[in-house]
Amino acid sequence: MKFTERKLSFADGYFISAFGLLCLIQMLWIVNPVHAQFMDNRSFGLGVYAGTTGIGGEAATNISNDFTFRLGFSAFGLNVSETVDDDPSMDIDGKMRLNSLSALVDYFPVNGRGFKLTAGLIYHNLDVSADAIPIESYTMNKGRDNERTFAPERLGSLSMNLEYPNKLMPYLGLGFGNMVSTGSPLTFMFNLGLMYSGAPKLTMEGEGMIAPTVDHAISIQEGLNVFNWYPVMQVGLSYRIR
C-alpha cells in the first residue's frame, strides 16, 4: 500500500459561528440589569475538549449547587487518498465528516464537584464515504489459452457511504470535573458515556465488472446492526469566567 495524501481539518465555520453567538448572548444576559439579581447566583465557564465526537468547546452554568447545564459543539474532518498495490492496483479516496451539538445536565452527588453523572441530548452527524477506482488493467486466466485482459474503464468503480439515519441521540455518561465549581478557575474534565445512535446504514454502488461487489453490502450491514450505541470519551480543560 502506497500512501499518497493525508489531510486533516476540523471546526466547520457554522459551528464556530454558533459558539460565538452563544457567548454573545451570554455576555448580553450578564450585563442586562433586569437579570442582575438572577445572575448573582450564577457562575459561568468555557472549555475546550477533544474526543470521539471531535474537537470543540463548551459553555456551562450552574443550575443549583449540585447541577450544571452545558452547551457544546465539536467537529472533525479527515481526507485520505491511497494507492493500493493489488491485482489490479486501485486508487482509494476516503472522507469522514463529523460534527456534534450537545445540551447536557451534570449531577454532582459529592459537594457539587468531582465525580458527576450526565444526561442529555446530542445532535451527532457522522458521514463516511469512499470511492475505489482501478488504475491498471486486469488479466484473467494468465498463461492459459483463454487469457483475457480488461482495461481499467471496463473494470468500473465502487463507492460507499456510511451514516446514522437518526442524528438526535440521547446520552448517558459519567465523568469528573465541574466547569463552574469554586476553587481554582482552571479545571480538567473527563467524560465517558454512550449515545443511543441506532445502527449505522451502509450504502454501496458499483459500475462495470466489479459492480457485483456491492452484493456484500447486505452481509456487512448485518454486522453493523449490532452497533446501536456510539461510545463517547472526551478530555479537556475549562476556565471559570464568573
ZAZA-223700 format. One record per atom (N, C-alpha, C, CB): residue number from 0; residue in one letter; atom name; x, y, z. Coordinates in steps of 0.05 Angstrom, whole numbers. Glycine has a CB too. Layout:
<fipas>
NUM a CA X Y Z;
...
</fipas>
This chain:
<fipas>
0 m N 17 -24 0;
0 m CA 0 0 0;
0 m C 18 25 0;
0 m CB -19 0 25;
1 k N 12 43 -18;
1 k CA 28 67 -20;
1 k C 11 91 -11;
1 k CB 37 72 -49;
2 f N 21 105 9;
2 f CA 7 128 19;
2 f C 14 153 3;
2 f CB 14 133 50;
3 t N -6 167 -7;
3 t CA -1 189 -25;
3 t C -10 216 -13;
3 t CB -14 185 -51;
4 e N -31 216 3;
4 e CA -41 241 13;
4 e C -57 237 39;
4 e CB -58 256 -8;
5 r N -54 256 57;
5 r CA -69 255 82;
5 r C -74 284 91;
5 r CB -55 239 104;
6 k N -99 291 94;
6 k CA -107 318 100;
6 k C -126 319 124;
6 k CB -120 332 76;
7 l N -120 336 143;
7 l CA -136 338 168;
7 l C -147 366 171;
7 l CB -118 330 192;
8 s N -173 367 178;
8 s CA -186 392 183;
8 s C -207 389 204;
8 s CB -197 404 157;
9 f N -215 411 217;
9 f CA -237 410 237;
9 f C -249 437 241;
9 f CB -227 398 263;
10 a N -270 438 258;
10 a CA -283 463 265;
10 a C -295 477 241;
10 a CB -264 482 280;
11 d N -316 466 230;
11 d CA -330 478 208;
11 d C -340 506 217;
11 d CB -354 461 199;
12 g N -342 524 197;
12 g CA -348 552 203;
12 g C -374 557 218;
12 g CB -348 567 178;
13 y N -395 542 211;
13 y CA -420 548 224;
13 y C -421 540 253;
13 y CB -443 534 209;
14 f N -404 521 261;
14 f CA -402 514 289;
14 f C -388 536 305;
14 f CB -387 487 292;
15 i N -367 547 293;
15 i CA -353 569 306;
15 i C -372 593 309;
15 i CB -328 577 290;
16 s N -388 598 288;
16 s CA -407 620 290;
16 s C -428 615 311;
16 s CB -421 623 263;
17 a N -438 590 314;
17 a CA -457 584 334;
17 a C -446 588 362;
17 a CB -467 555 331;
18 f N -421 580 366;
18 f CA -409 583 392;
18 f C -405 612 398;
18 f CB -382 568 393;
19 g N -396 628 378;
19 g CA -393 657 383;
19 g C -419 670 390;
19 g CB -381 670 358;
20 l N -441 661 377;
20 l CA -467 672 383;
20 l C -476 666 411;
20 l CB -488 662 363;
21 l N -470 641 419;
21 l CA -476 633 447;
21 l C -462 651 467;
21 l CB -469 604 451;
22 c N -436 656 462;
22 c CA -421 673 481;
22 c C -432 701 481;
22 c CB -391 673 473;
23 l N -440 711 458;
23 l CA -451 738 456;
23 l C -476 741 472;
23 l CB -455 746 427;
24 i N -494 721 469;
24 i CA -519 721 484;
24 i C -514 720 514;
24 i CB -537 697 476;
25 q N -494 704 522;
25 q CA -487 702 550;
25 q C -477 729 561;
25 q CB -466 680 554;
26 m N -460 743 545;
26 m CA -450 769 554;
26 m C -472 789 556;
26 m CB -429 779 534;
27 l N -491 789 537;
27 l CA -513 808 538;
27 l C -531 803 562;
27 l CB -529 807 513;
28 w N -534 777 569;
28 w CA -550 769 591;
28 w C -538 779 617;
28 w CB -554 739 592;
29 i N -511 777 619;
29 i CA -497 785 643;
29 i C -500 815 648;
29 i CB -467 777 641;
30 v N -498 831 627;
30 v CA -498 860 631;
30 v C -526 871 632;
30 v CB -483 873 609;
31 n N -546 856 626;
31 n CA -573 865 627;
31 n C -582 869 656;
31 n CB -593 846 612;
32 p N -589 893 665;
32 p CA -596 898 693;
32 p C -621 883 702;
32 p CB -600 927 698;
33 v N -639 875 683;
33 v CA -663 860 690;
33 v C -656 833 703;
33 v CB -681 856 666;
34 h N -633 823 694;
34 h CA -625 796 704;
34 h C -603 798 725;
34 h CB -615 779 680;
35 a N -598 821 735;
35 a CA -575 825 753;
35 a C -578 807 778;
35 a CB -573 854 761;
36 q N -601 807 791;
36 q CA -605 792 815;
36 q C -603 762 809;
36 q CB -631 798 828;
37 f N -615 754 786;
37 f CA -613 726 779;
37 f C -584 717 774;
37 f CB -630 720 753;
38 m N -569 735 761;
38 m CA -541 728 754;
38 m C -523 727 778;
38 m CB -531 747 733;
39 d N -531 740 800;
39 d CA -514 739 823;
39 d C -509 711 833;
39 d CB -526 756 845;
40 n N -528 693 828;
40 n CA -525 666 838;
40 n C -514 647 816;
40 n CB -552 656 847;
41 r N -505 658 794;
41 r CA -496 641 772;
41 r C -466 644 768;
41 r CB -511 648 746;
42 s N -454 621 761;
42 s CA -426 621 752;
42 s C -425 610 723;
42 s CB -408 603 771;
43 f N -404 618 708;
43 f CA -402 610 681;
43 f C -374 600 675;
43 f CB -410 633 662;
44 g N -372 581 657;
44 g CA -346 571 649;
44 g C -345 565 619;
44 g CB -340 546 664;
45 l N -322 567 608;
45 l CA -317 560 580;
45 l C -295 539 579;
45 l CB -309 585 563;
46 g N -298 520 561;
46 g CA -278 498 559;
46 g C -274 489 531;
46 g CB -287 475 576;
47 v N -251 475 527;
47 v CA -245 462 502;
47 v C -240 432 508;
47 v CB -220 475 488;
48 y N -245 415 488;
48 y CA -242 386 492;
48 y C -237 372 465;
48 y CB -266 374 507;
49 a N -228 348 467;
49 a CA -224 330 444;
49 a C -233 302 452;
49 a CB -195 331 434;
50 g N -244 288 433;
50 g CA -253 261 438;
50 g C -266 248 414;
50 g CB -271 260 462;
51 t N -282 228 420;
51 t CA -295 213 398;
51 t C -317 227 384;
51 t CB -305 187 409;
52 t N -325 251 394;
52 t CA -344 267 380;
52 t C -331 290 365;
52 t CB -365 278 399;
53 g N -304 291 365;
53 g CA -290 312 351;
53 g C -275 331 370;
53 g CB -309 328 335;
54 i N -268 354 360;
54 i CA -253 374 375;
54 i C -271 399 376;
54 i CB -226 381 361;
55 g N -275 410 400;
55 g CA -294 432 402;
55 g C -292 446 429;
55 g CB -321 422 398;
56 g N -315 459 436;
56 g CA -316 475 461;
56 g C -343 474 473;
56 g CB -308 503 455;
57 e N -344 484 498;
57 e CA -369 484 514;
57 e C -372 510 530;
57 e CB -369 460 533;
58 a N -396 516 536;
58 a CA -403 537 556;
58 a C -421 524 577;
58 a CB -417 562 542;
59 a N -417 531 602;
59 a CA -432 519 624;
59 a C -440 539 644;
59 a CB -415 497 637;
60 t N -462 533 658;
60 t CA -471 549 681;
60 t C -484 531 701;
60 t CB -492 571 672;
61 n N -484 540 727;
61 n CA -496 523 748;
61 n C -526 527 749;
61 n CB -483 530 775;
62 i N -540 505 753;
62 i CA -569 506 758;
62 i C -575 508 788;
62 i CB -583 481 745;
63 s N -559 493 803;
63 s CA -560 493 832;
63 s C -533 485 842;
63 s CB -583 474 844;
64 n N -531 480 868;
64 n CA -505 471 879;
64 n C -495 445 868;
64 n CB -506 470 909;
65 d N -514 428 860;
65 d CA -507 401 851;
65 d C -511 396 821;
65 d CB -524 381 866;
66 f N -523 415 806;
66 f CA -529 411 778;
66 f C -517 434 761;
66 f CB -559 409 774;
67 t N -506 426 738;
67 t CA -497 446 719;
67 t C -509 439 691;
67 t CB -466 446 717;
68 f N -510 459 674;
68 f CA -521 456 647;
68 f C -498 464 628;
68 f CB -546 473 642;
69 r N -494 447 607;
69 r CA -473 452 588;
69 r C -484 452 559;
69 r CB -451 431 590;
70 l N -474 471 543;
70 l CA -479 471 514;
70 l C -452 469 501;
70 l CB -494 497 505;
71 g N -450 451 481;
71 g CA -424 447 468;
71 g C -427 442 438;
71 g CB -410 424 481;
72 f N -404 444 425;
72 f CA -403 437 396;
72 f C -376 424 392;
72 f CB -405 463 379;
73 s N -374 408 371;
73 s CA -349 395 363;
73 s C -350 388 333;
73 s CB -343 370 380;
74 a N -327 385 321;
74 a CA -326 378 293;
74 a C -299 364 287;
74 a CB -329 403 275;
75 f N -299 349 266;
75 f CA -274 336 257;
75 f C -277 328 228;
75 f CB -268 311 276;
76 g N -255 329 213;
76 g CA -255 321 185;
76 g C -229 307 178;
76 g CB -259 345 167;
77 l N -231 288 160;
77 l CA -208 272 152;
77 l C -211 264 123;
77 l CB -204 247 170;
78 n N -191 270 106;
78 n CA -190 262 79;
78 n C -166 244 75;
78 n CB -188 286 59;
79 v N -169 221 62;
79 v CA -147 202 58;
79 v C -148 193 29;
79 v CB -150 178 77;
80 s N -125 195 16;
80 s CA -122 185 -12;
80 s C -99 165 -12;
80 s CB -117 208 -32;
81 e N -104 141 -21;
81 e CA -83 120 -21;
81 e C -84 104 -47;
81 e CB -87 101 3;
82 t N -61 93 -55;
82 t CA -60 75 -77;
82 t C -54 47 -66;
82 t CB -38 84 -98;
83 v N -71 28 -71;
83 v CA -69 1 -62;
83 v C -56 -16 -83;
83 v CB -96 -10 -53;
84 d N -32 -27 -78;
84 d CA -18 -44 -97;
84 d C -30 -72 -95;
84 d CB 13 -45 -91;
85 d N -47 -78 -114;
85 d CA -61 -104 -114;
85 d C -63 -113 -144;
85 d CB -89 -102 -101;
86 d N -79 -131 -149;
86 d CA -84 -140 -177;
86 d C -113 -138 -184;
86 d CB -74 -170 -180;
87 p N -122 -115 -195;
87 p CA -105 -92 -203;
87 p C -101 -72 -181;
87 p CB -118 -78 -227;
88 s N -82 -53 -185;
88 s CA -79 -31 -166;
88 s C -102 -13 -168;
88 s CB -52 -16 -171;
89 m N -109 0 -145;
89 m CA -132 18 -144;
89 m C -126 43 -129;
89 m CB -156 3 -131;
90 d N -138 65 -138;
90 d CA -138 90 -123;
90 d C -162 90 -104;
90 d CB -137 115 -142;
91 i N -158 96 -79;
91 i CA -180 97 -59;
91 i C -180 125 -47;
91 i CB -177 75 -38;
92 d N -202 139 -49;
92 d CA -206 165 -36;
92 d C -227 162 -15;
92 d CB -213 186 -58;
93 g N -220 169 10;
93 g CA -239 167 32;
93 g C -243 194 46;
93 g CB -230 146 52;
94 k N -266 197 57;
94 k CA -272 223 71;
94 k C -290 217 95;
94 k CB -287 242 51;
95 m N -284 230 117;
95 m CA -300 229 141;
95 m C -306 257 150;
95 m CB -286 212 163;
96 r N -332 262 156;
96 r CA -341 287 168;
96 r C -357 282 193;
96 r CB -357 304 147;
97 l N -351 295 214;
97 l CA -364 291 240;
97 l C -369 318 253;
97 l CB -347 272 258;
98 n N -394 323 262;
98 n CA -399 346 277;
98 n C -422 341 297;
98 n CB -407 370 259;
99 s N -421 354 320;
99 s CA -439 349 342;
99 s C -447 375 355;
99 s CB -427 329 362;
100 l N -472 376 365;
100 l CA -482 397 383;
100 l C -494 383 407;
100 l CB -502 416 368;
101 s N -488 392 431;
101 s CA -497 378 455;
101 s C -510 397 475;
101 s CB -474 364 468;
102 a N -530 386 489;
102 a CA -544 400 511;
102 a C -545 380 534;
102 a CB -573 411 503;
103 l N -529 384 555;
103 l CA -526 364 576;
103 l C -530 376 604;
103 l CB -498 352 574;
104 v N -539 359 622;
104 v CA -541 366 650;
104 v C -523 348 667;
104 v CB -571 364 660;
105 d N -506 360 683;
105 d CA -489 344 701;
105 d C -500 345 730;
105 d CB -460 356 700;
106 y N -498 322 743;
106 y CA -506 320 771;
106 y C -481 312 787;
106 y CB -529 299 776;
107 f N -474 328 807;
107 f CA -450 323 823;
107 f C -460 314 851;
107 f CB -432 349 825;
108 p N -459 288 857;
108 p CA -470 279 883;
108 p C -453 285 907;
108 p CB -474 249 881;
109 v N -428 293 903;
109 v CA -409 298 925;
109 v C -401 327 926;
109 v CB -385 279 924;
110 n N -413 343 942;
110 n CA -406 371 946;
110 n C -404 388 921;
110 n CB -379 371 960;
111 g N -420 380 901;
111 g CA -421 397 877;
111 g C -396 397 860;
111 g CB -428 424 884;
112 r N -379 378 863;
112 r CA -354 378 848;
112 r C -344 349 845;
112 r CB -333 396 861;
113 g N -323 346 829;
113 g CA -311 320 826;
113 g C -327 302 808;
113 g CB -307 307 853;
114 f N -335 278 819;
114 f CA -349 258 804;
114 f C -377 269 795;
114 f CB -352 233 820;
115 k N -385 262 771;
115 k CA -411 271 760;
115 k C -425 250 744;
115 k CB -407 297 743;
116 l N -451 252 743;
116 l CA -468 236 726;
116 l C -481 255 706;
116 l CB -490 220 742;
117 t N -483 247 680;
117 t CA -491 265 659;
117 t C -513 252 642;
117 t CB -468 273 641;
118 a N -533 269 635;
118 a CA -554 260 616;
118 a C -561 284 598;
118 a CB -579 250 631;
119 g N -571 278 574;
119 g CA -578 299 556;
119 g C -582 289 527;
119 g CB -558 321 556;
120 l N -581 308 509;
120 l CA -585 302 480;
120 l C -561 313 465;
120 l CB -611 314 470;
121 i N -553 297 444;
121 i CA -531 305 427;
121 i C -540 302 398;
121 i CB -506 289 432;
122 y N -538 324 382;
122 y CA -542 322 353;
122 y C -515 314 342;
122 y CB -552 349 341;
123 h N -514 289 331;
123 h CA -488 278 322;
123 h C -490 269 293;
123 h CB -480 254 340;
124 n N -475 282 276;
124 n CA -475 276 247;
124 n C -449 265 238;
124 n CB -482 302 231;
125 l N -448 239 232;
125 l CA -424 226 223;
125 l C -429 215 195;
125 l CB -416 203 242;
126 d N -411 223 176;
126 d CA -414 215 148;
126 d C -387 205 139;
126 d CB -424 239 131;
127 v N -386 180 130;
127 v CA -362 168 120;
127 v C -367 158 91;
127 v CB -352 144 138;
128 s N -349 166 73;
128 s CA -353 157 45;
128 s C -326 150 33;
128 s CB -366 180 28;
129 a N -326 133 12;
129 a CA -302 124 -1;
129 a C -308 116 -30;
129 a CB -288 101 14;
130 d N -288 121 -47;
130 d CA -290 113 -75;
130 d C -265 97 -82;
130 d CB -293 137 -94;
131 a N -269 75 -98;
131 a CA -247 58 -106;
131 a C -248 56 -137;
131 a CB -248 30 -93;
132 i N -225 63 -150;
132 i CA -224 63 -179;
132 i C -198 48 -188;
132 i CB -224 92 -191;
133 p N -200 26 -204;
133 p CA -177 13 -215;
133 p C -160 31 -232;
133 p CB -185 -12 -230;
134 i N -134 29 -230;
134 i CA -116 47 -246;
134 i C -98 31 -265;
134 i CB -99 63 -227;
135 e N -102 4 -267;
135 e CA -87 -12 -286;
135 e C -104 -35 -296;
135 e CB -61 -22 -273;
136 s N -96 -47 -317;
136 s CA -111 -69 -329;
136 s C -110 -94 -312;
136 s CB -101 -75 -358;
137 y N -129 -111 -316;
137 y CA -131 -136 -301;
137 y C -132 -159 -321;
137 y CB -156 -137 -282;
138 t N -116 -179 -317;
138 t CA -115 -203 -335;
138 t C -126 -227 -321;
138 t CB -86 -208 -344;
139 m N -146 -239 -334;
139 m CA -157 -264 -323;
139 m C -145 -288 -337;
139 m CB -188 -265 -328;
140 n N -142 -310 -322;
140 n CA -131 -335 -333;
140 n C -104 -331 -346;
140 n CB -151 -347 -353;
141 k N -86 -318 -331;
141 k CA -59 -313 -341;
141 k C -45 -339 -349;
141 k CB -43 -298 -321;
142 g N -33 -339 -373;
142 g CA -18 -362 -382;
142 g C -34 -384 -395;
142 g CB -2 -374 -360;
143 r N -60 -380 -396;
143 r CA -78 -400 -408;
143 r C -87 -392 -436;
143 r CB -102 -406 -390;
144 d N -99 -411 -450;
144 d CA -108 -405 -477;
144 d C -130 -384 -477;
144 d CB -117 -430 -491;
145 n N -146 -383 -455;
145 n CA -169 -365 -453;
145 n C -162 -339 -437;
145 n CB -193 -379 -441;
146 e N -136 -332 -437;
146 e CA -128 -308 -423;
146 e C -141 -283 -435;
146 e CB -97 -305 -424;
147 r N -151 -266 -418;
147 r CA -164 -241 -427;
147 r C -155 -218 -409;
147 r CB -195 -244 -426;
148 t N -152 -195 -421;
148 t CA -143 -171 -407;
148 t C -164 -150 -409;
148 t CB -116 -161 -417;
149 f N -171 -137 -386;
149 f CA -191 -116 -386;
149 f C -179 -90 -377;
149 f CB -214 -125 -367;
150 a N -185 -69 -392;
150 a CA -175 -42 -385;
150 a C -189 -32 -360;
150 a CB -179 -23 -409;
151 p N -177 -12 -347;
151 p CA -189 -1 -322;
151 p C -217 9 -326;
151 p CB -172 21 -312;
152 e N -223 21 -349;
152 e CA -250 31 -354;
152 e C -271 9 -356;
152 e CB -251 48 -378;
153 r N -262 -15 -364;
153 r CA -281 -38 -365;
153 r C -286 -49 -337;
153 r CB -269 -60 -383;
154 l N -266 -46 -320;
154 l CA -269 -57 -292;
154 l C -289 -41 -276;
154 l CB -242 -57 -278;
155 g N -291 -15 -281;
155 g CA -311 2 -268;
155 g C -301 15 -242;
155 g CB -335 -15 -262;
156 s N -319 18 -223;
156 s CA -313 32 -198;
156 s C -333 24 -176;
156 s CB -314 63 -202;
157 l N -325 30 -151;
157 l CA -342 25 -128;
157 l C -343 50 -111;
157 l CB -331 1 -111;
158 s N -366 54 -98;
158 s CA -369 76 -78;
158 s C -386 67 -55;
158 s CB -382 101 -92;
159 m N -380 77 -32;
159 m CA -395 70 -8;
159 m C -400 95 9;
159 m CB -381 48 8;
160 n N -421 93 26;
160 n CA -427 114 45;
160 n C -438 102 70;
160 n CB -447 134 32;
161 l N -429 113 93;
161 l CA -438 103 119;
161 l C -447 127 136;
161 l CB -416 87 134;
162 e N -472 126 146;
162 e CA -482 148 163;
162 e C -503 138 182;
162 e CB -492 171 146;
163 y N -509 154 202;
163 y CA -531 147 220;
163 y C -557 161 211;
163 y CB -524 156 249;
164 p N -578 146 207;
164 p CA -603 158 198;
164 p C -616 176 218;
164 p CB -623 136 190;
165 n N -612 171 244;
165 n CA -623 188 266;
165 n C -600 204 278;
165 n CB -637 171 287;
166 k N -601 231 275;
166 k CA -580 248 284;
166 k C -582 256 313;
166 k CB -579 273 266;
167 l N -607 258 323;
167 l CA -611 267 351;
167 l C -610 243 369;
167 l CB -638 282 354;
168 m N -591 242 388;
168 m CA -585 218 404;
168 m C -586 224 433;
168 m CB -559 206 396;
169 p N -600 209 450;
169 p CA -599 212 479;
169 p C -571 202 489;
169 p CB -621 196 493;
170 y N -562 215 510;
170 y CA -536 209 521;
170 y C -537 204 551;
170 y CB -516 232 515;
171 l N -522 184 560;
171 l CA -518 179 589;
171 l C -489 174 593;
171 l CB -535 154 598;
172 g N -478 186 615;
172 g CA -450 182 620;
172 g C -442 190 648;
172 g CB -434 198 600;
173 l N -416 190 653;
173 l CA -405 198 678;
173 l C -378 211 672;
173 l CB -401 173 698;
174 g N -366 222 694;
174 g CA -340 235 689;
174 g C -331 250 714;
174 g CB -342 253 666;
175 f N -312 268 709;
175 f CA -300 284 730;
175 f C -297 313 720;
175 f CB -273 273 740;
176 g N -301 332 738;
176 g CA -295 360 731;
176 g C -320 377 729;
176 g CB -281 361 705;
177 n N -321 398 745;
177 n CA -343 417 744;
177 n C -332 444 734;
177 n CB -356 421 773;
178 m N -342 453 711;
178 m CA -332 477 698;
178 m C -337 502 714;
178 m CB -345 479 671;
179 v N -356 501 733;
179 v CA -363 526 747;
179 v C -360 523 777;
179 v CB -392 534 741;
180 s N -346 503 787;
180 s CA -342 499 815;
180 s C -324 520 827;
180 s CB -332 471 822;
181 t N -326 525 853;
181 t CA -308 544 867;
181 t C -280 532 869;
181 t CB -319 552 895;
182 g N -261 549 876;
182 g CA -234 540 878;
182 g C -218 550 854;
182 g CB -232 509 880;
183 s N -200 533 844;
183 s CA -184 541 821;
183 s C -202 545 796;
183 s CB -163 520 814;
184 p N -198 567 781;
184 p CA -215 572 758;
184 p C -209 552 735;
184 p CB -212 600 748;
185 l N -186 540 736;
185 l CA -178 521 715;
185 l C -185 492 723;
185 l CB -148 524 708;
186 t N -200 478 707;
186 t CA -209 451 714;
186 t C -204 431 692;
186 t CB -239 452 721;
187 f N -193 408 699;
187 f CA -190 386 680;
187 f C -217 370 678;
187 f CB -167 367 688;
188 m N -225 363 654;
188 m CA -250 350 650;
188 m C -246 323 637;
188 m CB -269 367 633;
189 f N -262 303 645;
189 f CA -262 277 633;
189 f C -291 267 632;
189 f CB -244 257 648;
190 n N -299 259 608;
190 n CA -327 249 604;
190 n C -326 222 590;
190 n CB -343 269 587;
191 l N -343 204 600;
191 l CA -344 177 588;
191 l C -373 169 588;
191 l CB -327 157 604;
192 g N -384 160 565;
192 g CA -412 153 563;
192 g C -419 140 537;
192 g CB -429 177 568;
193 l N -446 138 532;
193 l CA -456 125 508;
193 l C -479 142 498;
193 l CB -465 96 514;
194 m N -480 144 471;
194 m CA -504 156 458;
194 m C -519 133 445;
194 m CB -495 177 436;
195 y N -545 133 447;
195 y CA -561 113 432;
195 y C -564 123 404;
195 y CB -589 108 446;
196 s N -549 111 386;
196 s CA -548 121 358;
196 s C -565 105 339;
196 s CB -520 120 349;
197 g N -572 80 347;
197 g CA -584 62 327;
197 g C -562 53 308;
197 g CB -606 76 311;
198 a N -567 33 292;
198 a CA -547 21 275;
198 a C -540 40 251;
198 a CB -556 -6 264;
199 p N -515 44 245;
199 p CA -508 59 221;
199 p C -517 45 196;
199 p CB -477 65 220;
200 k N -522 60 175;
200 k CA -532 49 150;
200 k C -511 51 128;
200 k CB -558 64 141;
201 l N -506 29 115;
201 l CA -486 27 94;
201 l C -499 26 67;
201 l CB -468 3 98;
202 t N -490 42 48;
202 t CA -499 40 20;
202 t C -475 37 2;
202 t CB -516 65 12;
203 m N -477 20 -18;
203 m CA -455 16 -37;
203 m C -466 16 -65;
203 m CB -440 -11 -31;
204 e N -451 27 -83;
204 e CA -458 28 -111;
204 e C -434 20 -128;
204 e CB -468 56 -120;
205 g N -438 7 -151;
205 g CA -416 -2 -167;
205 g C -423 0 -197;
205 g CB -409 -30 -161;
206 e N -402 3 -213;
206 e CA -404 3 -242;
206 e C -384 -16 -254;
206 e CB -401 32 -253;
207 g N -390 -26 -278;
207 g CA -372 -43 -292;
207 g C -370 -71 -282;
207 g CB -345 -31 -292;
208 m N -348 -84 -286;
208 m CA -344 -112 -279;
208 m C -344 -117 -249;
208 m CB -320 -123 -292;
209 i N -335 -97 -234;
209 i CA -333 -101 -205;
209 i C -359 -93 -190;
209 i CB -309 -85 -194;
210 a N -379 -86 -206;
210 a CA -405 -77 -193;
210 a C -417 -99 -175;
210 a CB -424 -70 -215;
211 p N -415 -125 -181;
211 p CA -427 -145 -163;
211 p C -415 -145 -135;
211 p CB -423 -172 -175;
212 t N -393 -132 -131;
212 t CA -382 -130 -104;
212 t C -401 -117 -85;
212 t CB -355 -114 -105;
213 v N -419 -100 -94;
213 v CA -438 -86 -77;
213 v C -457 -106 -63;
213 v CB -454 -65 -92;
214 d N -459 -130 -73;
214 d CA -476 -150 -60;
214 d C -466 -157 -32;
214 d CB -477 -176 -77;
215 h N -441 -151 -26;
215 h CA -431 -156 1;
215 h C -442 -136 21;
215 h CB -400 -155 1;
216 a N -454 -115 11;
216 a CA -465 -95 30;
216 a C -485 -107 49;
216 a CB -477 -72 14;
217 i N -500 -127 40;
217 i CA -521 -139 57;
217 i C -508 -152 81;
217 i CB -537 -160 41;
218 s N -487 -168 77;
218 s CA -474 -182 99;
218 s C -460 -162 118;
218 s CB -454 -203 89;
219 i N -448 -141 106;
219 i CA -435 -120 122;
219 i C -455 -106 139;
219 i CB -419 -100 104;
220 q N -478 -100 128;
220 q CA -499 -86 143;
220 q C -509 -103 166;
220 q CB -522 -78 125;
221 e N -511 -129 162;
221 e CA -519 -147 184;
221 e C -499 -145 207;
221 e CB -520 -176 174;
222 g N -473 -142 201;
222 g CA -453 -139 222;
222 g C -456 -112 236;
222 g CB -426 -142 211;
223 l N -463 -91 221;
223 l CA -466 -64 233;
223 l C -491 -62 251;
223 l CB -467 -44 211;
224 n N -510 -79 246;
224 n CA -536 -76 261;
224 n C -533 -80 291;
224 n CB -555 -96 250;
225 v N -511 -91 300;
225 v CA -507 -95 329;
225 v C -496 -70 343;
225 v CB -489 -119 334;
226 f N -487 -51 327;
226 f CA -474 -27 338;
226 f C -495 -5 341;
226 f CB -450 -17 320;
227 n N -511 -7 362;
227 n CA -532 12 367;
227 n C -524 35 386;
227 n CB -557 -2 378;
228 w N -500 33 398;
228 w CA -491 53 417;
228 w C -464 64 407;
228 w CB -487 40 445;
229 y N -462 91 408;
229 y CA -438 104 400;
229 y C -422 112 425;
229 y CB -445 130 382;
230 p N -397 103 428;
230 p CA -382 110 452;
230 p C -372 139 451;
230 p CB -358 91 454;
231 v N -373 151 475;
231 v CA -364 179 478;
231 v C -342 179 499;
231 v CB -387 197 486;
232 m N -319 190 492;
232 m CA -297 195 511;
232 m C -285 222 504;
232 m CB -276 172 511;
233 q N -283 239 524;
233 q CA -273 266 520;
233 q C -254 274 542;
233 q CB -296 286 518;
234 v N -234 289 536;
234 v CA -216 301 555;
234 v C -214 331 548;
234 v CB -188 287 557;
235 g N -211 348 568;
235 g CA -209 376 562;
235 g C -202 393 586;
235 g CB -235 386 550;
236 l N -201 419 581;
236 l CA -196 439 602;
236 l C -217 461 601;
236 l CB -167 451 599;
237 s N -225 471 624;
237 s CA -244 492 625;
237 s C -234 515 643;
237 s CB -272 482 635;
238 y N -246 538 639;
238 y CA -238 561 655;
238 y C -263 576 665;
238 y CB -220 581 639;
239 r N -266 579 691;
239 r CA -289 593 702;
239 r C -285 623 699;
239 r CB -293 586 732;
240 i N -304 636 685;
240 i CA -302 664 679;
240 i C -318 682 698;
240 i CB -310 670 651;
241 r N -334 669 715;
241 r CA -350 684 735;
241 r C -356 667 759;
241 r CB -377 694 722;
</fipas>
